[in-house]
């Protein structure tokens, strides 16, 4: 009996190893706490991973492709290597045009994993963008539209709210608070001009003295104290400027300081020369009338015209 037991021992050990291997594979597929690989083990899926310096904020998560492509099915996971926990967030189909809601991030993590068929990161460029919105500050579609001080604007996704680096596989943006953080500066632009009309430390309606006649596309850029930018686009119609007064006023306001002085002097000189030219023209015309005696000429009275010379032909 002892010999039979020794012969059965290798078979028992092999069976136990097989059971442990299958259990481990099953746990990996189901994302259990004991998982050694976060995500699906399917060989057909490409895996993107990004480990940020700080944990991703809690909130609603949205995905978007970072390049033009047909819609791709993506899955999002949060990995925690220290505890071995891999949390599945959701699975969606998305493209590069709109942000698509995938689920809610409710546990902190700095290890983001995204899987999909045919999604590969190009060199020095992210393939997928992740946007995390805390406290429902916006419901992003093509952009993150927020309400600030009664104005609807677009929150800029840039270095002020990005957690990943420029060469990471996943571009991770986490929106910071926009209310009760204070304003650093406000810049006012018009008609897609690169330079600002003027800047201010307070948010107010645009000063219309900077606008000439007609319709204008106005953009107000609000920079918050946490360096996030909100763009507010408006249309301002100044009406028809028949006299040119709005043009002159806007010219002076847009070129304030010493430039405005030269502009005023130039405009005044032009007006003075125009008035002098008009006076000279009137004087020359009156002088010509006197020279030809036209100033003393009186037109004959129509009542004194003799009609006897009229010839009538009768048949």
Secondary structure, DSSP 8 states (H G I E B T S, - for coil): -HHHHHHHHHHHHHHHHHHHHHHHHHHHHHT-TT-SS-S---TT-EEEEEE-SS---SEEEEEEESS--S-EEEEEEEEETTTTEEEEEEEEEE-SSS-EEEEEE-S--SEEEEEETT----TTS-SEEEEEEGGG----SSSEEEEETTEEEEE--STTSB-S-TTSSEEEEE----SSS-EEEEEEEETT-SS-SEEESS-----GGG--SSEEEEEEEEEETTS-EEEEEEEEE----SSSHHHHHHHHHHT-THHHHHHHHHHHHHHHHHHHHHHHHHHHHHHHHHHTTTTS-----GGG---TT------
